[in-house]
Amino acid sequence: MTSFLALAPLLATAAGALVVLLIEAFGRKDNKDALGYISILALLLSGFFSMRAWGRGFSYFGSALVLDRFALILCLVFVAAGAFIILMSLKYIRNQGANFGEFYALILLSVAGMMMMASSGSLLVIFLGLEVLSVSSYALTGLKKKDPKSSEAAVKYFLMGSFASAFLVFGLALLYGAFRSLDIEAVRGALLRGTGTAGVPGWAGLALVVAGFGFKVAVAPFHMWAPDVYEGAPTPVSAFLTTGPKIPVFAVLFRVLAPLWSRAGGASVMFWLVSGAAILTMLIGNLTALRQRNLKRLLAYSSIAHSGYILVGLVSGDGPGIIFYLVAYLLMNAGAFGALIAVSRKGTEYVDIEDFAGLGFRYPWIGASLAVFLFSLAGFPPTAGFLAKFYVFSAAVRQGHVALAVIAVLASLISVFYYLRVVVFMYMRDPLASVEIERDDPALYLVLFLCLYGVIQLGLWPGTLMVVIRQAAASLF
């Protein structure tokens, strides 16, 4: 149904960003917390419009923007991700010299870009949304202006992101030349039927588009930029970069690729390329993480490995499993980075594994929360991470990809070592007297509680969410 209400979630987020920028430009207050709360309000309003649109099938711009259930559930996840990042940033940006009101506006613009990607059926509009997300992310990465690592990370991210965008544009040009359309259904249908010039140009264009998206979510062999960028960026931004872009990118890849696996020819080649990328991503991410002592770099390589696990679900065509994995990953990864933020004080961040020695006894709430998040990332029951991996790995087995599932399980076993090593330091090493943290941050502790509750709740009782996710995935094709 064509309705202007299809724009409501997106407009609420973009309007919130503009309001924050105007207040920042003309206001004189040094305390930026009010801008954070305005941003939270804009996200809540966007979430309200998304829930009101559930099941109504709103569309606009000639169906270039469609709020089907698949897009709506992702919009709600984006709202949650943006709210988590803003809440955990309220005190952090003051303590770490990044107290700029545009921080909140850039988060809102990033969320708006993700909404554009998830709700569009046109690859051109998806590219526009991706660029909104990317440009905002470049700026967020360099917000610690006095930190050389932050500036270096922003430059690296910009250069590698521009390279990825060039892949995408070239791929889109080839797809348009082959099929005279950038509509996902039209491109997918032409590839399935073998119509148009669906030979080398069409499949090459699709491969370049997939490679461009692979850069954005740090899929091997396009992952090299991620550890340096995540280490240098402000910690809340690192949390956002490891979770935010993954959700819309994998949603788009699922829309495009999942129906193609049953076809031979170019689809078969694409299937083996994506399967190979999944194996390479899981192994490189986990094996390289074994050597890391900086926890931000460790979580960066962990993020790369989890991209590989999600690719297993993509290869298996398991839409509900992918969505559940993305929701679970948002909760456990945002929680882990939130714990890193909690272990900090004004002007100082503790990110070396040695800094966490004895943390579990000195600060029991933070230590216990971080331990649960790490157990979930490793895939221990009864956490959401265990069920997320179970869903995508079992889907691979059902589809006959047993070897891929076995490699994924073995790669996951490798990850147990470096996750548990952090827990060992927290509970089996003598504490460092020099590590003192500030515990007066209620917004951050609220995020930690919500993530902790979500990780345990989804690990024990995932049924309600899975029903909603299956309804959303069923509306896609």
C-alpha positions as CSV (number, residue, x, y, z in Angstrom):
1,M,0.0,0.0,0.0
2,T,1.5,3.3,-1.1
3,S,1.5,5.7,1.9
4,F,3.7,8.5,3.1
5,L,3.8,6.7,6.4
6,A,6.4,4.4,4.9
7,L,8.8,7.3,5.4
8,A,7.9,7.8,9.1
9,P,10.6,5.7,10.8
10,L,13.3,7.1,8.5
11,L,12.1,10.7,8.8
12,A,11.9,10.5,12.6
13,T,15.5,9.5,12.7
14,A,16.8,12.0,10.2
15,A,14.7,14.8,11.8
16,G,16.3,13.9,15.2
17,A,19.7,14.3,13.6
18,L,18.9,17.7,12.2
19,V,17.5,18.9,15.6
20,V,20.6,17.8,17.4
21,L,22.8,19.6,14.9
22,L,20.8,22.8,15.2
23,I,20.9,22.8,19.0
24,E,24.7,22.0,18.9
25,A,25.2,24.9,16.4
26,F,23.2,27.6,18.3
27,G,23.3,26.3,21.9
28,R,26.0,27.3,24.4
29,K,25.9,24.5,27.0
30,D,28.9,22.4,27.6
31,N,26.9,19.5,28.9
32,K,25.8,17.5,25.8
33,D,23.6,15.0,27.7
34,A,20.4,16.7,26.6
35,L,21.4,16.1,23.0
36,G,21.8,12.4,23.8
37,Y,18.3,12.2,25.3
38,I,16.8,14.0,22.3
39,S,18.5,11.4,20.1
40,I,17.0,8.6,22.2
41,L,13.6,10.2,21.9
42,A,14.0,10.4,18.1
43,L,14.9,6.7,18.0
44,L,12.0,5.8,20.2
45,L,9.7,7.7,17.9
46,S,11.1,5.8,14.9
47,G,10.6,2.5,16.7
48,F,7.0,3.5,17.5
49,F,6.3,4.2,13.8
50,S,7.9,0.9,12.9
51,M,5.7,-1.1,15.2
52,R,2.6,0.8,14.0
53,A,3.5,-0.2,10.4
54,W,3.8,-3.9,11.2
55,G,1.8,-6.0,8.8
56,R,0.5,-3.1,6.8
57,G,2.8,-3.3,3.8
58,F,3.5,0.4,3.4
59,S,5.6,1.5,0.4
60,Y,6.6,4.7,-1.3
61,F,8.6,6.0,-4.2
62,G,7.1,3.4,-6.6
63,S,7.9,0.6,-4.1
64,A,11.6,1.6,-4.0
65,L,11.0,1.9,-0.2
66,V,9.0,-1.0,1.2
67,L,8.2,-1.5,4.9
68,D,7.6,-5.2,4.8
69,R,7.9,-7.2,8.0
70,F,11.5,-8.1,7.2
71,A,12.5,-4.4,7.0
72,L,10.5,-3.5,10.0
73,I,12.1,-6.0,12.4
74,L,15.5,-4.8,11.2
75,C,14.5,-1.2,11.8
76,L,13.6,-2.1,15.4
77,V,17.0,-3.7,15.8
78,F,18.7,-0.6,14.4
79,V,16.7,1.5,16.9
80,A,18.0,-0.7,19.7
81,A,21.6,-0.6,18.4
82,G,21.5,3.2,18.2
83,A,20.0,3.6,21.7
84,F,22.6,1.3,23.2
85,I,25.5,3.2,21.7
86,I,24.1,6.6,22.7
87,L,23.5,5.5,26.3
88,M,26.9,4.0,26.7
89,S,28.5,7.1,25.3
90,L,26.9,9.8,27.5
91,K,29.7,9.9,30.0
92,Y,32.4,8.3,27.9
93,I,32.6,11.2,25.4
94,R,33.0,13.7,28.3
95,N,35.8,11.6,29.9
96,Q,37.7,10.9,26.7
97,G,37.7,14.4,25.1
98,A,35.1,13.7,22.4
99,N,32.3,15.8,23.9
100,F,30.8,17.0,20.6
101,G,27.1,17.2,19.9
102,E,27.6,16.0,16.4
103,F,28.4,12.6,17.8
104,Y,24.7,11.9,18.5
105,A,23.7,13.4,15.1
106,L,26.1,11.1,13.3
107,I,24.8,8.0,15.2
108,L,21.2,9.0,14.1
109,L,22.3,9.5,10.5
110,S,24.1,6.1,10.6
111,V,20.8,4.5,11.8
112,A,18.9,6.3,9.0
113,G,21.3,4.9,6.4
114,M,20.8,1.4,7.8
115,M,17.0,1.9,7.6
116,M,17.4,2.9,3.9
117,M,19.4,-0.2,3.2
118,A,17.0,-2.6,4.9
119,S,13.8,-1.2,3.5
120,S,14.7,-0.7,-0.1
121,G,14.4,-3.1,-3.0
122,S,16.6,-1.1,-5.3
123,L,20.4,-1.6,-5.3
124,L,20.9,2.1,-6.1
125,V,18.9,3.2,-3.0
126,I,20.8,0.6,-0.9
127,F,24.0,2.1,-2.1
128,L,22.9,5.6,-1.1
129,G,21.9,4.3,2.3
130,L,25.3,2.5,2.6
131,E,27.1,5.8,1.8
132,V,25.1,7.7,4.5
133,L,26.1,5.0,6.9
134,S,29.7,4.9,5.8
135,V,30.4,8.7,5.7
136,S,28.9,9.0,9.2
137,S,31.1,6.1,10.4
138,Y,34.2,7.8,9.0
139,A,33.5,10.9,11.0
140,L,32.6,9.0,14.2
141,T,35.9,7.0,14.0
142,G,38.0,10.2,14.1
143,L,36.1,12.1,16.9
144,K,38.9,11.8,19.4
145,K,40.7,14.6,17.8
146,K,43.7,14.6,20.2
147,D,44.3,10.9,19.8
148,P,46.6,10.1,16.9
149,K,45.3,6.5,16.7
150,S,41.7,7.8,16.2
151,S,42.8,10.1,13.4
152,E,44.8,7.3,11.8
153,A,41.9,4.9,12.1
154,A,39.6,7.4,10.4
155,V,41.9,7.9,7.5
156,K,42.4,4.1,7.0
157,Y,38.6,3.6,7.3
158,F,37.9,6.3,4.7
159,L,40.5,5.0,2.2
160,M,39.4,1.4,2.5
161,G,35.7,2.4,2.5
162,S,36.2,4.4,-0.6
163,F,37.9,1.5,-2.3
164,A,34.9,-0.7,-1.3
165,S,32.5,1.9,-2.7
166,A,34.4,1.8,-6.0
167,F,33.9,-2.0,-6.2
168,L,30.2,-1.4,-5.5
169,V,29.7,1.3,-8.1
170,F,31.5,-0.7,-10.8
171,G,29.4,-3.8,-9.9
172,L,26.2,-1.7,-10.1
173,A,27.2,-0.3,-13.5
174,L,27.8,-3.9,-14.8
175,L,24.4,-5.0,-13.4
176,Y,22.6,-2.1,-15.0
177,G,24.3,-2.7,-18.3
178,A,23.3,-6.4,-18.2
179,F,19.7,-6.1,-17.0
180,R,18.7,-2.4,-17.5
181,S,17.6,-2.3,-13.9
182,L,18.9,-2.2,-10.4
183,D,15.8,-3.5,-8.8
184,I,16.7,-6.5,-6.7
185,E,13.8,-8.6,-7.9
186,A,14.4,-7.8,-11.5
187,V,18.2,-8.6,-11.2
188,R,17.5,-11.7,-9.3
189,G,14.8,-12.9,-11.7
190,A,17.0,-12.2,-14.7
191,L,19.9,-14.2,-13.2
192,L,17.5,-17.1,-12.4
193,R,16.0,-17.1,-15.9
194,G,19.4,-16.5,-17.6
195,T,17.8,-13.6,-19.6
196,G,19.6,-10.5,-20.8
197,T,23.4,-10.6,-20.9
198,A,23.4,-12.7,-17.8
199,G,26.7,-14.2,-18.7
200,V,30.1,-12.7,-17.6
201,P,28.9,-9.1,-17.2
202,G,25.9,-9.9,-15.0
203,W,27.7,-12.4,-12.7
204,A,30.8,-10.3,-12.6
205,G,28.7,-7.3,-11.6
206,L,27.1,-9.3,-8.8
207,A,30.5,-10.6,-7.6
208,L,31.8,-7.0,-7.4
209,V,28.7,-5.9,-5.4
210,V,29.2,-8.8,-3.0
211,A,32.9,-8.0,-2.7
212,G,32.0,-4.3,-1.9
213,F,29.6,-5.4,0.8
214,G,32.3,-7.8,2.1
215,F,34.6,-4.9,2.7
216,K,31.9,-3.2,4.8
217,V,31.5,-6.1,7.2
218,A,35.2,-7.2,7.2
219,V,34.8,-10.5,5.4
220,A,38.1,-12.1,4.5
221,P,40.1,-11.4,2.3
222,F,38.7,-7.8,2.7
223,H,39.1,-7.6,6.5
224,M,42.6,-6.1,6.9
225,W,41.3,-2.6,7.9
226,A,39.1,-3.7,10.7
227,P,41.5,-4.3,13.6
228,D,43.3,-1.0,13.3
229,V,40.1,0.9,12.8
230,Y,38.3,-0.7,15.7
231,E,41.3,-0.2,18.0
232,G,41.7,3.5,17.1
233,A,38.1,4.5,17.2
234,P,36.3,5.6,20.4
235,T,35.1,2.4,22.1
236,P,31.4,3.1,21.7
237,V,32.1,3.7,18.0
238,S,34.0,0.4,17.8
239,A,30.9,-1.3,19.3
240,F,28.8,0.3,16.7
241,L,31.1,-0.6,13.8
242,T,31.3,-4.2,14.8
243,T,27.5,-4.6,15.0
244,G,25.7,-1.9,13.0
245,P,26.8,-2.3,9.4
246,K,26.6,-6.1,9.7
247,I,22.8,-6.1,10.1
248,P,21.7,-4.3,6.9
249,V,24.6,-5.7,4.8
250,F,23.8,-9.3,5.5
251,A,20.1,-8.6,5.1
252,V,20.8,-7.2,1.6
253,L,23.0,-10.1,0.7
254,F,20.3,-12.5,1.9
255,R,17.7,-10.8,-0.3
256,V,20.0,-11.0,-3.3
257,L,21.7,-14.3,-3.0
258,A,19.5,-16.8,-1.1
259,P,17.2,-17.6,-4.0
260,L,20.1,-18.1,-6.4
261,W,21.8,-21.1,-4.8
262,S,19.5,-23.7,-6.5
263,R,20.6,-22.6,-9.9
264,A,23.7,-24.0,-11.7
265,G,26.2,-22.0,-13.7
266,G,27.1,-18.6,-12.4
267,A,25.1,-19.2,-9.2
268,S,27.2,-22.3,-8.5
269,V,30.4,-20.3,-8.8
270,M,29.0,-17.6,-6.6
271,F,28.0,-20.3,-4.0
272,W,31.5,-21.7,-3.8
273,L,33.1,-18.2,-3.6
274,V,30.8,-17.3,-0.7
275,S,31.5,-20.6,1.0
276,G,35.2,-20.2,0.6
277,A,34.9,-16.7,2.0
278,A,33.0,-18.0,5.0
279,I,35.7,-20.6,5.7
280,L,38.6,-18.1,5.3
281,T,36.8,-15.5,7.4
282,M,36.2,-17.9,10.3
283,L,39.7,-19.3,10.3
284,I,41.6,-16.0,9.9
285,G,39.4,-14.2,12.5
286,N,39.8,-16.9,15.2
287,L,43.4,-17.9,14.6
288,T,44.6,-14.2,14.5
289,A,42.6,-13.4,17.7
290,L,44.7,-16.0,19.6
291,R,47.7,-13.7,19.6
292,Q,45.9,-10.5,20.7
293,R,46.4,-8.9,24.1
294,N,44.5,-5.7,23.3
295,L,40.9,-6.5,24.0
296,K,39.6,-4.1,21.3
297,R,41.7,-5.9,18.7
298,L,40.6,-9.2,20.1
299,L,37.0,-8.3,19.7
300,A,37.8,-6.9,16.2
301,Y,39.1,-10.3,15.1
302,S,36.2,-11.9,16.9
303,S,33.8,-9.7,14.8
304,I,35.5,-10.9,11.7
305,A,35.0,-14.6,12.8
306,H,31.3,-13.9,13.5
307,S,30.9,-12.5,10.0
308,G,32.1,-15.9,8.8
309,Y,29.5,-17.7,10.9
310,I,26.8,-15.5,9.5
311,L,28.0,-16.3,6.0
312,V,27.4,-20.0,6.8
313,G,23.7,-19.1,7.4
314,L,23.7,-17.1,4.1
315,V,25.1,-20.1,2.2
316,S,22.4,-22.3,3.8
317,G,19.6,-19.8,2.9
318,D,18.5,-19.6,6.6
319,G,16.9,-16.2,6.9
320,P,15.4,-16.6,10.4
321,G,18.7,-18.0,11.6
322,I,20.6,-15.0,10.2
323,I,18.3,-12.5,11.8
324,F,18.4,-14.3,15.2
325,Y,22.2,-14.4,15.0
326,L,22.4,-10.7,14.3
327,V,20.1,-9.8,17.2
328,A,22.1,-12.1,19.5
329,Y,25.4,-10.7,18.3
330,L,24.2,-7.1,18.8
331,L,23.4,-7.9,22.5
332,M,26.6,-9.9,23.3
333,N,29.0,-7.7,21.4
334,A,27.5,-4.3,22.6
335,G,27.6,-5.8,26.1
336,A,31.2,-6.8,25.8
337,F,32.3,-3.3,24.5
338,G,30.1,-1.7,27.2
339,A,32.1,-3.6,29.8
340,L,35.3,-2.2,28.3
341,I,33.9,1.3,28.6
342,A,33.0,0.6,32.2
343,V,36.7,-0.3,32.8
344,S,37.9,3.2,32.2
345,R,38.2,6.6,33.9
346,K,38.7,10.2,32.8
347,G,41.4,10.4,30.1
348,T,42.3,6.7,30.5
349,E,41.0,3.5,28.9
350,Y,42.1,0.0,30.0
351,V,42.1,-2.4,27.1
352,D,45.2,-4.6,27.7
353,I,44.4,-8.0,29.0
354,E,46.8,-7.4,31.9
355,D,44.5,-4.6,33.1
356,F,41.7,-7.1,33.6
357,A,43.7,-9.2,36.1
358,G,41.5,-9.7,39.2
359,L,38.7,-7.6,37.8
360,G,36.1,-10.2,38.6
361,F,36.7,-9.8,42.3
362,R,37.4,-6.0,42.5
363,Y,34.4,-5.1,40.4
364,P,32.1,-8.1,40.5
365,W,29.2,-6.7,38.5
366,I,31.4,-5.7,35.5
367,G,33.5,-8.9,35.7
368,A,30.4,-11.2,35.8
369,S,28.7,-9.3,32.9
370,L,31.8,-9.4,30.7
371,A,32.3,-13.1,31.5
372,V,28.7,-13.9,30.4
373,F,29.1,-11.9,27.2
374,L,32.4,-13.7,26.4
375,F,30.7,-17.1,27.1
376,S,27.9,-16.2,24.7
377,L,30.4,-15.1,22.0
378,A,32.1,-18.4,22.4
379,G,28.8,-20.2,22.0
380,F,28.4,-21.7,25.5
381,P,24.8,-22.7,26.5
382,P,22.4,-21.5,27.8
383,T,23.2,-18.1,26.1
384,A,21.9,-16.5,23.0
385,G,25.3,-17.1,21.3
386,F,24.9,-20.9,21.6
387,L,21.5,-20.9,20.0
388,A,22.6,-18.5,17.3
389,K,25.4,-20.8,16.2
390,F,23.1,-23.8,16.6
391,Y,20.6,-22.4,14.2
392,V,23.0,-21.5,11.4
393,F,25.2,-24.6,11.8
394,S,22.2,-27.0,11.8
395,A,20.7,-25.2,8.8
396,A,24.0,-25.9,7.0
397,V,23.7,-29.6,7.9
398,R,20.1,-29.7,6.7
399,Q,21.1,-28.3,3.4
400,G,23.8,-30.9,3.0
401,H,26.7,-28.6,3.7
402,V,28.1,-30.9,6.3
403,A,31.8,-30.1,5.7
404,L,31.1,-26.4,6.0
405,A,29.3,-27.0,9.3
406,V,32.2,-29.1,10.7
407,I,34.7,-26.4,9.8
408,A,32.4,-23.8,11.5
409,V,32.2,-25.9,14.7
410,L,36.0,-26.4,14.7
411,A,36.6,-22.6,14.2
412,S,34.2,-21.9,17.0
413,L,36.2,-24.3,19.3
414,I,39.3,-22.3,18.5
415,S,37.6,-19.1,19.7
416,V,36.9,-20.7,23.2
417,F,40.6,-20.3,24.0
418,Y,40.9,-16.5,23.6
419,Y,37.5,-15.8,25.2
420,L,38.2,-17.9,28.2
421,R,41.7,-16.4,28.6
422,V,40.1,-13.1,29.4
423,V,38.0,-14.8,32.1
424,V,41.1,-16.5,33.5
425,F,42.7,-13.2,33.9
426,M,39.7,-11.7,35.6
427,Y,39.3,-14.5,38.2
428,M,42.7,-16.3,38.4
429,R,45.3,-13.5,38.4
430,D,46.3,-11.0,41.0
431,P,44.8,-7.5,40.4
432,L,46.8,-4.5,39.4
433,A,46.6,-1.8,42.1
434,S,47.0,0.9,39.4
435,V,43.7,0.1,37.7
436,E,41.0,2.3,39.2
437,I,37.7,3.0,37.4
438,E,34.7,5.3,37.8
439,R,31.5,3.5,38.6
440,D,29.1,6.5,38.4
441,D,27.5,5.8,35.0
442,P,23.9,4.7,35.3
443,A,23.1,4.9,31.6
444,L,26.0,2.5,30.8
445,Y,24.9,0.1,33.5
446,L,21.4,0.1,32.1
447,V,22.8,-1.0,28.7
448,L,24.9,-3.7,30.4
449,F,21.8,-5.0,32.2
450,L,19.6,-5.0,29.1
451,C,22.3,-6.8,27.1
452,L,22.8,-9.3,29.9
453,Y,19.1,-9.9,30.2
454,G,18.7,-10.3,26.4
455,V,21.6,-12.7,26.1
456,I,20.2,-15.0,28.9
457,Q,16.5,-14.6,27.9
458,L,17.2,-15.5,24.2
459,G,19.4,-18.4,25.3
460,L,16.7,-19.9,27.5
461,W,13.4,-18.8,25.9
462,P,13.9,-17.8,22.2
463,G,10.5,-19.0,21.0
464,T,8.6,-15.7,21.0
465,L,11.3,-13.9,19.1
466,M,11.7,-16.7,16.6
467,V,8.0,-16.7,15.8
468,V,8.2,-13.0,14.9
469,I,11.5,-13.5,13.0
470,R,10.0,-16.4,10.9
471,Q,7.0,-14.2,10.1
472,A,9.3,-11.4,9.0
473,A,11.5,-13.8,6.9
474,A,8.3,-15.3,5.3
475,S,7.3,-11.9,4.0
476,L,10.5,-11.5,2.1
477,F,10.0,-13.6,-1.0
